[in-house]
Amino acid sequence: MKNAAMFWVGATTLVLVTVTIMAAMNFPFNWVFYLTVIGQIMIVFMVYRVLTDNYKTEKTFADFYEDHPIGKQEHYR
């Protein structure tokens, strides 16, 4: 993904973690409420940005996982 899409993922995560911390520390309700609404709007925009990102890859499901690549191997039974 481009940096623009990853920026929104990071920013949304930061806002929602901040909401969690503020709720746990008993911040005033209106602060937590408004930041929650902003976080929900950011989630919708983040999903839109990630899904419309112009990302191309040559990998398929046959490549397995990134942390344990097995390549395109033939499976024999």
C-alpha positions in Angstrom: 0.0 0.0 0.0 1.0 3.6 -0.5 2.1 5.7 2.4 -1.2 7.6 2.2 -3.3 4.5 3.0 -0.9 3.4 5.8 -1.1 7.0 7.3 -4.8 6.6 7.8 -4.4 3.2 9.3 -1.9 4.5 11.8 -3.9 7.7 12.6 -7.1 5.8 13.1 -5.4 3.3 15.4 -3.9 6.2 17.4 -7.2 8.0 17.8 -9.0 4.8 18.9 -6.3 3.8 21.4 -6.5 7.4 22.8 -10.3 6.9 23.2 -9.7 3.7 25.2 -7.1 5.4 27.5 -9.4 8.4 28.0 -12.4 6.2 28.9 -10.3 4.2 31.3 -9.0 7.4 33.0 -12.6 8.7 33.4 -12.2 11.8 31.2 -15.3 13.9 30.8 -18.0 12.1 28.8 -18.2 14.7 26.1 -14.5 14.4 25.2 -14.7 10.7 25.0 -18.0 10.8 23.0 -16.8 13.3 20.4 -13.4 11.5 19.9 -15.3 8.2 19.5 -17.5 9.8 16.8 -14.4 11.2 15.1 -12.8 7.7 15.3 -15.8 6.1 13.7 -15.7 8.5 10.8 -12.0 7.9 10.5 -12.6 4.1 10.3 -15.0 4.5 7.4 -12.6 6.8 5.6 -9.6 4.5 6.3 -11.5 1.5 4.9 -12.3 3.4 1.8 -8.7 4.6 1.3 -7.3 1.1 1.8 -9.8 -0.6 -0.5 -9.4 2.0 -3.3 -5.6 2.0 -3.0 -3.8 1.2 -6.3 -1.8 -1.8 -4.9 -0.6 -4.5 -7.2 1.2 -7.8 -6.2 2.3 -10.9 -8.0 1.6 -13.1 -5.0 -1.3 -15.6 -4.8 -2.7 -17.8 -2.1 -0.2 -20.5 -3.2 2.6 -18.3 -1.8 1.3 -18.9 1.7 2.1 -16.4 4.4 4.7 -13.6 4.3 6.4 -14.7 7.5 6.6 -18.3 6.3 7.0 -18.3 2.5 6.9 -21.6 0.8 6.7 -20.4 -2.8 4.5 -22.0 -5.4 5.1 -25.7 -4.7 3.2 -28.6 -6.1 1.1 -30.5 -3.6 1.3 -34.2 -4.0 -1.2 -36.6 -2.4 
